[in-house]
Amino acid sequence: MGLNIGIDYLAGSIPVVGDLFDACWKSNQMNVALLSKRATVSASEARKGQLSDWLFVALMIFVLAGLAIGSAALSIYLLLLIAGQFSNGT
């Protein structure tokens, strides 16, 4: 699920191409299908992988938070770069 969201986020951030990609790549629909598949397991199967499930969730949260922080840092850097160009030009 995290991979679907990450791919959607990265490809969707590209102007024009990202819009076309978003029209084809339906990450939310894929994630609903994954959740539906996971919800149909028996109780014994659900208990079997609890630690690995939590580790995977923690990894996905870490990766997605890194993407968010990285894109925010890049945005701030670019804004400062543009602001510096305007202040030097006048």
Gaussian input, Z-matrix of N, CA and C with variables (Angstrom, degrees):
# hf/3-21g

backbone

0 1
 N
 C     1     B1
 C     2     B2     1     A1
 N     3     B3     2     A2     1     D1
 C     4     B4     3     A3     2     D2
 C     5     B5     4     A4     3     D3
 N     6     B6     5     A5     4     D4
 C     7     B7     6     A6     5     D5
 C     8     B8     7     A7     6     D6
 N     9     B9     8     A8     7     D7
 C    10    B10     9     A9     8     D8
 C    11    B11    10    A10     9     D9
 N    12    B12    11    A11    10    D10
 C    13    B13    12    A12    11    D11
 C    14    B14    13    A13    12    D12
 N    15    B15    14    A14    13    D13
 C    16    B16    15    A15    14    D14
 C    17    B17    16    A16    15    D15
 N    18    B18    17    A17    16    D16
 C    19    B19    18    A18    17    D17
 C    20    B20    19    A19    18    D18
 N    21    B21    20    A20    19    D19
 C    22    B22    21    A21    20    D20
 C    23    B23    22    A22    21    D21
 N    24    B24    23    A23    22    D22
 C    25    B25    24    A24    23    D23
 C    26    B26    25    A25    24    D24
 N    27    B27    26    A26    25    D25
 C    28    B28    27    A27    26    D26
 C    29    B29    28    A28    27    D27
 N    30    B30    29    A29    28    D28
 C    31    B31    30    A30    29    D29
 C    32    B32    31    A31    30    D30
 N    33    B33    32    A32    31    D31
 C    34    B34    33    A33    32    D32
 C    35    B35    34    A34    33    D33
 N    36    B36    35    A35    34    D34
 C    37    B37    36    A36    35    D35
 C    38    B38    37    A37    36    D36
 N    39    B39    38    A38    37    D37
 C    40    B40    39    A39    38    D38
 C    41    B41    40    A40    39    D39
 N    42    B42    41    A41    40    D40
 C    43    B43    42    A42    41    D41
 C    44    B44    43    A43    42    D42
 N    45    B45    44    A44    43    D43
 C    46    B46    45    A45    44    D44
 C    47    B47    46    A46    45    D45
 N    48    B48    47    A47    46    D46
 C    49    B49    48    A48    47    D47
 C    50    B50    49    A49    48    D48
 N    51    B51    50    A50    49    D49
 C    52    B52    51    A51    50    D50
 C    53    B53    52    A52    51    D51
 N    54    B54    53    A53    52    D52
 C    55    B55    54    A54    53    D53
 C    56    B56    55    A55    54    D54
 N    57    B57    56    A56    55    D55
 C    58    B58    57    A57    56    D56
 C    59    B59    58    A58    57    D57
 N    60    B60    59    A59    58    D58
 C    61    B61    60    A60    59    D59
 C    62    B62    61    A61    60    D60
 N    63    B63    62    A62    61    D61
 C    64    B64    63    A63    62    D62
 C    65    B65    64    A64    63    D63
 N    66    B66    65    A65    64    D64
 C    67    B67    66    A66    65    D65
 C    68    B68    67    A67    66    D66
 N    69    B69    68    A68    67    D67
 C    70    B70    69    A69    68    D68
 C    71    B71    70    A70    69    D69
 N    72    B72    71    A71    70    D70
 C    73    B73    72    A72    71    D71
 C    74    B74    73    A73    72    D72
 N    75    B75    74    A74    73    D73
 C    76    B76    75    A75    74    D74
 C    77    B77    76    A76    75    D75
 N    78    B78    77    A77    76    D76
 C    79    B79    78    A78    77    D77
 C    80    B80    79    A79    78    D78
 N    81    B81    80    A80    79    D79
 C    82    B82    81    A81    80    D80
 C    83    B83    82    A82    81    D81
 N    84    B84    83    A83    82    D82
 C    85    B85    84    A84    83    D83
 C    86    B86    85    A85    84    D84
 N    87    B87    86    A86    85    D85
 C    88    B88    87    A87    86    D86
 C    89    B89    88    A88    87    D87
 N    90    B90    89    A89    88    D88
 C    91    B91    90    A90    89    D89
 C    92    B92    91    A91    90    D90
 N    93    B93    92    A92    91    D91
 C    94    B94    93    A93    92    D92
 C    95    B95    94    A94    93    D93
 N    96    B96    95    A95    94    D94
 C    97    B97    96    A96    95    D95
 C    98    B98    97    A97    96    D96
 N    99    B99    98    A98    97    D97
 C   100   B100    99    A99    98    D98
 C   101   B101   100   A100    99    D99
 N   102   B102   101   A101   100   D100
 C   103   B103   102   A102   101   D101
 C   104   B104   103   A103   102   D102
 N   105   B105   104   A104   103   D103
 C   106   B106   105   A105   104   D104
 C   107   B107   106   A106   105   D105
 N   108   B108   107   A107   106   D106
 C   109   B109   108   A108   107   D107
 C   110   B110   109   A109   108   D108
 N   111   B111   110   A110   109   D109
 C   112   B112   111   A111   110   D110
 C   113   B113   112   A112   111   D111
 N   114   B114   113   A113   112   D112
 C   115   B115   114   A114   113   D113
 C   116   B116   115   A115   114   D114
 N   117   B117   116   A116   115   D115
 C   118   B118   117   A117   116   D116
 C   119   B119   118   A118   117   D117
 N   120   B120   119   A119   118   D118
 C   121   B121   120   A120   119   D119
 C   122   B122   121   A121   120   D120
 N   123   B123   122   A122   121   D121
 C   124   B124   123   A123   122   D122
 C   125   B125   124   A124   123   D123
 N   126   B126   125   A125   124   D124
 C   127   B127   126   A126   125   D125
 C   128   B128   127   A127   126   D126
 N   129   B129   128   A128   127   D127
 C   130   B130   129   A129   128   D128
 C   131   B131   130   A130   129   D129
 N   132   B132   131   A131   130   D130
 C   133   B133   132   A132   131   D131
 C   134   B134   133   A133   132   D132
 N   135   B135   134   A134   133   D133
 C   136   B136   135   A135   134   D134
 C   137   B137   136   A136   135   D135
 N   138   B138   137   A137   136   D136
 C   139   B139   138   A138   137   D137
 C   140   B140   139   A139   138   D138
 N   141   B141   140   A140   139   D139
 C   142   B142   141   A141   140   D140
 C   143   B143   142   A142   141   D141
 N   144   B144   143   A143   142   D142
 C   145   B145   144   A144   143   D143
 C   146   B146   145   A145   144   D144
 N   147   B147   146   A146   145   D145
 C   148   B148   147   A147   146   D146
 C   149   B149   148   A148   147   D147
 N   150   B150   149   A149   148   D148
 C   151   B151   150   A150   149   D149
 C   152   B152   151   A151   150   D150
 N   153   B153   152   A152   151   D151
 C   154   B154   153   A153   152   D152
 C   155   B155   154   A154   153   D153
 N   156   B156   155   A155   154   D154
 C   157   B157   156   A156   155   D155
 C   158   B158   157   A157   156   D156
 N   159   B159   158   A158   157   D157
 C   160   B160   159   A159   158   D158
 C   161   B161   160   A160   159   D159
 N   162   B162   161   A161   160   D160
 C   163   B163   162   A162   161   D161
 C   164   B164   163   A163   162   D162
 N   165   B165   164   A164   163   D163
 C   166   B166   165   A165   164   D164
 C   167   B167   166   A166   165   D165
 N   168   B168   167   A167   166   D166
 C   169   B169   168   A168   167   D167
 C   170   B170   169   A169   168   D168
 N   171   B171   170   A170   169   D169
 C   172   B172   171   A171   170   D170
 C   173   B173   172   A172   171   D171
 N   174   B174   173   A173   172   D172
 C   175   B175   174   A174   173   D173
 C   176   B176   175   A175   174   D174
 N   177   B177   176   A176   175   D175
 C   178   B178   177   A177   176   D176
 C   179   B179   178   A178   177   D177
 N   180   B180   179   A179   178   D178
 C   181   B181   180   A180   179   D179
 C   182   B182   181   A181   180   D180
 N   183   B183   182   A182   181   D181
 C   184   B184   183   A183   182   D182
 C   185   B185   184   A184   183   D183
 N   186   B186   185   A185   184   D184
 C   187   B187   186   A186   185   D185
 C   188   B188   187   A187   186   D186
 N   189   B189   188   A188   187   D187
 C   190   B190   189   A189   188   D188
 C   191   B191   190   A190   189   D189
 N   192   B192   191   A191   190   D190
 C   193   B193   192   A192   191   D191
 C   194   B194   193   A193   192   D192
 N   195   B195   194   A194   193   D193
 C   196   B196   195   A195   194   D194
 C   197   B197   196   A196   195   D195
 N   198   B198   197   A197   196   D196
 C   199   B199   198   A198   197   D197
 C   200   B200   199   A199   198   D198
 N   201   B201   200   A200   199   D199
 C   202   B202   201   A201   200   D200
 C   203   B203   202   A202   201   D201
 N   204   B204   203   A203   202   D202
 C   205   B205   204   A204   203   D203
 C   206   B206   205   A205   204   D204
 N   207   B207   206   A206   205   D205
 C   208   B208   207   A207   206   D206
 C   209   B209   208   A208   207   D207
 N   210   B210   209   A209   208   D208
 C   211   B211   210   A210   209   D209
 C   212   B212   211   A211   210   D210
 N   213   B213   212   A212   211   D211
 C   214   B214   213   A213   212   D212
 C   215   B215   214   A214   213   D213
 N   216   B216   215   A215   214   D214
 C   217   B217   216   A216   215   D215
 C   218   B218   217   A217   216   D216
 N   219   B219   218   A218   217   D217
 C   220   B220   219   A219   218   D218
 C   221   B221   220   A220   219   D219
 N   222   B222   221   A221   220   D220
 C   223   B223   222   A222   221   D221
 C   224   B224   223   A223   222   D222
 N   225   B225   224   A224   223   D223
 C   226   B226   225   A225   224   D224
 C   227   B227   226   A226   225   D225
 N   228   B228   227   A227   226   D226
 C   229   B229   228   A228   227   D227
 C   230   B230   229   A229   228   D228
 N   231   B231   230   A230   229   D229
 C   232   B232   231   A231   230   D230
 C   233   B233   232   A232   231   D231
 N   234   B234   233   A233   232   D232
 C   235   B235   234   A234   233   D233
 C   236   B236   235   A235   234   D234
 N   237   B237   236   A236   235   D235
 C   238   B238   237   A237   236   D236
 C   239   B239   238   A238   237   D237
 N   240   B240   239   A239   238   D238
 C   241   B241   240   A240   239   D239
 C   242   B242   241   A241   240   D240
 N   243   B243   242   A242   241   D241
 C   244   B244   243   A243   242   D242
 C   245   B245   244   A244   243   D243
 N   246   B246   245   A245   244   D244
 C   247   B247   246   A246   245   D245
 C   248   B248   247   A247   246   D246
 N   249   B249   248   A248   247   D247
 C   250   B250   249   A249   248   D248
 C   251   B251   250   A250   249   D249
 N   252   B252   251   A251   250   D250
 C   253   B253   252   A252   251   D251
 C   254   B254   253   A253   252   D252
 N   255   B255   254   A254   253   D253
 C   256   B256   255   A255   254   D254
 C   257   B257   256   A256   255   D255
 N   258   B258   257   A257   256   D256
 C   259   B259   258   A258   257   D257
 C   260   B260   259   A259   258   D258
 N   261   B261   260   A260   259   D259
 C   262   B262   261   A261   260   D260
 C   263   B263   262   A262   261   D261
 N   264   B264   263   A263   262   D262
 C   265   B265   264   A264   263   D263
 C   266   B266   265   A265   264   D264
 N   267   B267   266   A266   265   D265
 C   268   B268   267   A267   266   D266
 C   269   B269   268   A268   267   D267

   B1=1.4356
   B2=1.5241
   B3=1.3043
   B4=1.4654
   B5=1.5122
   B6=1.3282
   B7=1.4632
   B8=1.5279
   B9=1.3196
   B10=1.4660
   B11=1.5249
   B12=1.3186
   B13=1.4602
   B14=1.5255
   B15=1.3367
   B16=1.4639
   B17=1.5115
   B18=1.3174
   B19=1.4722
   B20=1.5194
   B21=1.3259
   B22=1.4583
   B23=1.5231
   B24=1.3088
   B25=1.4670
   B26=1.5331
   B27=1.3301
   B28=1.4598
   B29=1.5269
   B30=1.3190
   B31=1.4617
   B32=1.5265
   B33=1.3229
   B34=1.4580
   B35=1.5117
   B36=1.3155
   B37=1.4653
   B38=1.5270
   B39=1.3193
   B40=1.4680
   B41=1.5253
   B42=1.3306
   B43=1.4639
   B44=1.5275
   B45=1.2920
   B46=1.4641
   B47=1.5272
   B48=1.3343
   B49=1.4642
   B50=1.5261
   B51=1.3209
   B52=1.4556
   B53=1.5198
   B54=1.3286
   B55=1.4633
   B56=1.5206
   B57=1.3137
   B58=1.4648
   B59=1.5267
   B60=1.3261
   B61=1.4582
   B62=1.5214
   B63=1.3389
   B64=1.4629
   B65=1.5245
   B66=1.3280
   B67=1.4661
   B68=1.5247
   B69=1.3296
   B70=1.4700
   B71=1.5276
   B72=1.3117
   B73=1.4668
   B74=1.5239
   B75=1.2858
   B76=1.4665
   B77=1.5240
   B78=1.3296
   B79=1.4631
   B80=1.5320
   B81=1.3187
   B82=1.4642
   B83=1.5224
   B84=1.3284
   B85=1.4581
   B86=1.5273
   B87=1.3340
   B88=1.4639
   B89=1.5293
   B90=1.3265
   B91=1.4598
   B92=1.5269
   B93=1.3269
   B94=1.4640
   B95=1.5271
   B96=1.3353
   B97=1.4670
   B98=1.5256
   B99=1.3368
   B100=1.4654
   B101=1.5302
   B102=1.3319
   B103=1.4676
   B104=1.5255
   B105=1.3163
   B106=1.4687
   B107=1.5222
   B108=1.3191
   B109=1.4696
   B110=1.5291
   B111=1.3211
   B112=1.4661
   B113=1.5265
   B114=1.3236
   B115=1.4630
   B116=1.5207
   B117=1.3206
   B118=1.4635
   B119=1.5272
   B120=1.3378
   B121=1.4654
   B122=1.5253
   B123=1.3175
   B124=1.4574
   B125=1.5323
   B126=1.3274
   B127=1.4678
   B128=1.5228
   B129=1.3242
   B130=1.4659
   B131=1.5250
   B132=1.3231
   B133=1.4698
   B134=1.5210
   B135=1.3168
   B136=1.4674
   B137=1.5265
   B138=1.3370
   B139=1.4646
   B140=1.5170
   B141=1.3215
   B142=1.4627
   B143=1.5307
   B144=1.3055
   B145=1.4573
   B146=1.5042
   B147=1.3247
   B148=1.4554
   B149=1.5232
   B150=1.3143
   B151=1.4575
   B152=1.5183
   B153=1.3194
   B154=1.4615
   B155=1.5246
   B156=1.3274
   B157=1.4625
   B158=1.5245
   B159=1.3266
   B160=1.4621
   B161=1.5275
   B162=1.3218
   B163=1.4703
   B164=1.5284
   B165=1.3208
   B166=1.4562
   B167=1.5320
   B168=1.3149
   B169=1.4662
   B170=1.5283
   B171=1.3261
   B172=1.4635
   B173=1.5216
   B174=1.3203
   B175=1.4603
   B176=1.5238
   B177=1.3189
   B178=1.4678
   B179=1.5246
   B180=1.3318
   B181=1.4658
   B182=1.5233
   B183=1.3234
   B184=1.4604
   B185=1.5257
   B186=1.3250
   B187=1.4688
   B188=1.5280
   B189=1.3366
   B190=1.4607
   B191=1.5253
   B192=1.3296
   B193=1.4664
   B194=1.5260
   B195=1.3348
   B196=1.4647
   B197=1.5149
   B198=1.3202
   B199=1.4629
   B200=1.5288
   B201=1.3151
   B202=1.4618
   B203=1.5271
   B204=1.3241
   B205=1.4668
   B206=1.5255
   B207=1.3382
   B208=1.4624
   B209=1.5095
   B210=1.3232
   B211=1.4640
   B212=1.5240
   B213=1.3445
   B214=1.4648
   B215=1.5320
   B216=1.3291
   B217=1.4636
   B218=1.5301
   B219=1.3208
   B220=1.4613
   B221=1.5223
   B222=1.3173
   B223=1.4620
   B224=1.5265
   B225=1.3241
   B226=1.4715
   B227=1.5179
   B228=1.3208
   B229=1.4595
   B230=1.5268
   B231=1.3218
   B232=1.4663
   B233=1.5256
   B234=1.3321
   B235=1.4693
   B236=1.5195
   B237=1.3173
   B238=1.4609
   B239=1.5267
   B240=1.3269
   B241=1.4578
   B242=1.5255
   B243=1.3075
   B244=1.4672
   B245=1.5211
   B246=1.3357
   B247=1.4497
   B248=1.5226
   B249=1.3377
   B250=1.4556
   B251=1.5150
   B252=1.3190
   B253=1.4644
   B254=1.5324
   B255=1.3254
   B256=1.4675
   B257=1.5141
   B258=1.3218
   B259=1.4551
   B260=1.5247
   B261=1.3262
   B262=1.4598
   B263=1.5165
   B264=1.3239
   B265=1.4568
   B266=1.5164
   B267=1.3299
   B268=1.4666
   B269=1.4819
   A1=110.41
   A2=115.66
   A3=119.51
   A4=111.81
   A5=116.00
   A6=119.85
   A7=110.65
   A8=117.21
   A9=120.38
   A10=111.05
   A11=116.35
   A12=120.90
   A13=110.67
   A14=116.93
   A15=120.56
   A16=112.54
   A17=116.87
   A18=120.75
   A19=109.82
   A20=116.95
   A21=121.15
   A22=110.57
   A23=117.04
   A24=121.76
   A25=111.29
   A26=116.29
   A27=119.58
   A28=112.32
   A29=116.75
   A30=119.48
   A31=111.00
   A32=117.27
   A33=120.49
   A34=113.77
   A35=117.71
   A36=120.16
   A37=113.11
   A38=117.45
   A39=121.22
   A40=108.24
   A41=118.37
   A42=119.80
   A43=111.93
   A44=117.23
   A45=129.16
   A46=111.67
   A47=118.06
   A48=121.03
   A49=109.44
   A50=117.11
   A51=121.34
   A52=112.44
   A53=116.52
   A54=119.70
   A55=111.16
   A56=116.47
   A57=120.00
   A58=110.62
   A59=116.38
   A60=120.96
   A61=110.71
   A62=116.67
   A63=120.82
   A64=111.93
   A65=116.83
   A66=119.94
   A67=111.18
   A68=117.37
   A69=121.43
   A70=112.86
   A71=117.27
   A72=122.42
   A73=108.79
   A74=117.07
   A75=123.17
   A76=109.28
   A77=116.50
   A78=120.30
   A79=111.93
   A80=117.81
   A81=119.05
   A82=111.58
   A83=117.43
   A84=119.93
   A85=110.95
   A86=116.82
   A87=119.94
   A88=110.65
   A89=116.76
   A90=120.53
   A91=111.70
   A92=117.29
   A93=120.35
   A94=110.09
   A95=116.56
   A96=120.21
   A97=111.16
   A98=116.92
   A99=120.30
   A100=111.34
   A101=116.41
   A102=119.54
   A103=111.34
   A104=116.56
   A105=119.93
   A106=111.20
   A107=115.90
   A108=120.54
   A109=110.34
   A110=116.63
   A111=121.10
   A112=111.41
   A113=116.67
   A114=120.31
   A115=112.52
   A116=117.87
   A117=120.51
   A118=113.58
   A119=118.29
   A120=119.55
   A121=109.63
   A122=115.90
   A123=120.12
   A124=110.31
   A125=115.87
   A126=120.72
   A127=111.23
   A128=118.30
   A129=120.37
   A130=110.91
   A131=117.19
   A132=120.17
   A133=111.29
   A134=116.47
   A135=120.55
   A136=111.47
   A137=117.60
   A138=121.05
   A139=112.39
   A140=117.33
   A141=122.04
   A142=113.14
   A143=119.20
   A144=120.86
   A145=114.52
   A146=118.72
   A147=120.76
   A148=113.63
   A149=119.61
   A150=120.93
   A151=110.66
   A152=117.10
   A153=119.20
   A154=111.13
   A155=117.48
   A156=120.62
   A157=110.93
   A158=116.75
   A159=119.81
   A160=111.98
   A161=116.61
   A162=119.47
   A163=110.98
   A164=115.88
   A165=120.06
   A166=110.86
   A167=116.56
   A168=120.41
   A169=110.16
   A170=116.76
   A171=120.45
   A172=110.87
   A173=117.28
   A174=120.61
   A175=111.33
   A176=117.38
   A177=121.17
   A178=111.11
   A179=117.06
   A180=120.37
   A181=109.61
   A182=117.05
   A183=121.51
   A184=111.13
   A185=116.97
   A186=120.98
   A187=110.92
   A188=117.40
   A189=119.93
   A190=111.77
   A191=117.70
   A192=120.22
   A193=110.22
   A194=117.08
   A195=120.68
   A196=111.93
   A197=117.26
   A198=120.49
   A199=110.92
   A200=117.13
   A201=120.93
   A202=111.29
   A203=116.85
   A204=120.75
   A205=110.20
   A206=117.20
   A207=120.53
   A208=112.57
   A209=117.82
   A210=119.47
   A211=111.21
   A212=117.48
   A213=120.27
   A214=110.51
   A215=116.92
   A216=120.68
   A217=110.97
   A218=117.23
   A219=120.81
   A220=110.98
   A221=117.53
   A222=121.38
   A223=111.34
   A224=115.89
   A225=119.76
   A226=110.55
   A227=117.20
   A228=120.53
   A229=111.55
   A230=116.42
   A231=119.86
   A232=111.73
   A233=116.88
   A234=119.20
   A235=111.60
   A236=117.36
   A237=120.37
   A238=111.51
   A239=116.42
   A240=120.67
   A241=110.95
   A242=117.28
   A243=121.21
   A244=110.70
   A245=117.76
   A246=120.95
   A247=111.05
   A248=116.95
   A249=120.24
   A250=112.14
   A251=116.77
   A252=120.38
   A253=110.53
   A254=117.42
   A255=120.29
   A256=111.32
   A257=117.68
   A258=120.05
   A259=111.76
   A260=118.19
   A261=121.10
   A262=112.09
   A263=117.22
   A264=121.37
   A265=113.60
   A266=117.81
   A267=118.71
   A268=112.91
   D1=-43.44
   D2=178.30
   D3=-63.45
   D4=-37.56
   D5=178.11
   D6=-64.61
   D7=-40.64
   D8=177.20
   D9=-60.34
   D10=-44.31
   D11=-179.95
   D12=-67.77
   D13=-41.86
   D14=179.41
   D15=-62.50
   D16=-44.27
   D17=178.28
   D18=-63.46
   D19=-43.59
   D20=178.86
   D21=-61.71
   D22=-41.38
   D23=-179.08
   D24=-66.06
   D25=-48.62
   D26=-176.81
   D27=-67.93
   D28=-47.30
   D29=-178.86
   D30=-72.05
   D31=-33.48
   D32=-179.96
   D33=-71.08
   D34=-16.78
   D35=-179.15
   D36=-82.08
   D37=-7.51
   D38=178.03
   D39=-83.39
   D40=124.72
   D41=-178.55
   D42=-58.45
   D43=143.23
   D44=178.75
   D45=62.71
   D46=-56.56
   D47=179.20
   D48=-62.20
   D49=-37.92
   D50=178.98
   D51=-63.67
   D52=-37.02
   D53=177.46
   D54=-65.54
   D55=-41.57
   D56=177.50
   D57=-65.85
   D58=-40.08
   D59=178.11
   D60=-62.63
   D61=-43.29
   D62=-179.44
   D63=-62.72
   D64=-29.70
   D65=178.42
   D66=-67.74
   D67=-28.82
   D68=-178.30
   D69=-97.62
   D70=-38.84
   D71=-174.51
   D72=-91.56
   D73=107.86
   D74=-177.85
   D75=-104.50
   D76=79.80
   D77=-174.59
   D78=-64.35
   D79=-38.17
   D80=-179.39
   D81=-65.85
   D82=-39.70
   D83=177.98
   D84=-66.26
   D85=-38.87
   D86=177.48
   D87=-65.03
   D88=-38.40
   D89=-179.91
   D90=-68.51
   D91=-36.65
   D92=175.81
   D93=-63.39
   D94=-40.98
   D95=177.47
   D96=-62.95
   D97=-40.80
   D98=177.47
   D99=-64.37
   D100=-41.54
   D101=178.19
   D102=-64.76
   D103=-40.51
   D104=178.33
   D105=-62.52
   D106=-40.78
   D107=178.62
   D108=-64.47
   D109=-42.49
   D110=-179.03
   D111=-68.82
   D112=-31.56
   D113=-177.81
   D114=-72.32
   D115=-14.68
   D116=-177.07
   D117=-93.05
   D118=5.50
   D119=178.52
   D120=-79.57
   D121=157.78
   D122=178.95
   D123=-74.29
   D124=166.74
   D125=-178.68
   D126=-63.16
   D127=-37.53
   D128=-179.79
   D129=-68.63
   D130=-36.72
   D131=176.68
   D132=-68.91
   D133=-35.57
   D134=179.67
   D135=-67.33
   D136=-35.85
   D137=179.66
   D138=-74.61
   D139=-23.03
   D140=-172.99
   D141=-63.17
   D142=-41.88
   D143=-172.47
   D144=-109.53
   D145=30.80
   D146=-173.65
   D147=-61.83
   D148=-46.53
   D149=-178.14
   D150=-64.98
   D151=-45.28
   D152=179.74
   D153=-65.34
   D154=-34.11
   D155=176.95
   D156=-63.34
   D157=-45.48
   D158=179.71
   D159=-65.98
   D160=-38.02
   D161=177.17
   D162=-64.44
   D163=-39.94
   D164=178.25
   D165=-65.23
   D166=-42.73
   D167=178.62
   D168=-62.39
   D169=-42.87
   D170=178.23
   D171=-62.22
   D172=-41.49
   D173=177.81
   D174=-62.98
   D175=-43.42
   D176=179.75
   D177=-64.35
   D178=-40.75
   D179=177.73
   D180=-62.83
   D181=-42.90
   D182=179.29
   D183=-61.99
   D184=-46.16
   D185=-178.73
   D186=-65.63
   D187=-45.35
   D188=-179.75
   D189=-67.45
   D190=-36.26
   D191=174.94
   D192=-65.03
   D193=-38.45
   D194=176.09
   D195=-62.61
   D196=-40.60
   D197=176.08
   D198=-62.17
   D199=-43.64
   D200=-179.69
   D201=-64.93
   D202=-45.71
   D203=-179.88
   D204=-66.42
   D205=-41.74
   D206=178.93
   D207=-63.35
   D208=-42.11
   D209=179.47
   D210=-69.71
   D211=-35.43
   D212=175.94
   D213=-65.23
   D214=-43.12
   D215=178.90
   D216=-63.87
   D217=-41.58
   D218=177.82
   D219=-64.25
   D220=-40.51
   D221=178.28
   D222=-62.85
   D223=-45.35
   D224=178.62
   D225=-63.29
   D226=-43.13
   D227=178.47
   D228=-59.77
   D229=-45.70
   D230=-179.91
   D231=-65.90
   D232=-38.83
   D233=176.69
   D234=-64.15
   D235=-41.38
   D236=177.08
   D237=-65.47
   D238=-37.85
   D239=177.45
   D240=-64.26
   D241=-43.66
   D242=178.40
   D243=-67.20
   D244=-41.56
   D245=177.85
   D246=-62.78
   D247=-37.00
   D248=177.42
   D249=-66.00
   D250=-35.69
   D251=178.26
   D252=-67.34
   D253=-39.06
   D254=178.87
   D255=-69.33
   D256=-38.23
   D257=-178.98
   D258=-72.82
   D259=-30.50
   D260=177.44
   D261=-77.69
   D262=-27.96
   D263=-175.86
   D264=-79.07
   D265=-18.81
   D266=-176.93
   D267=-106.39

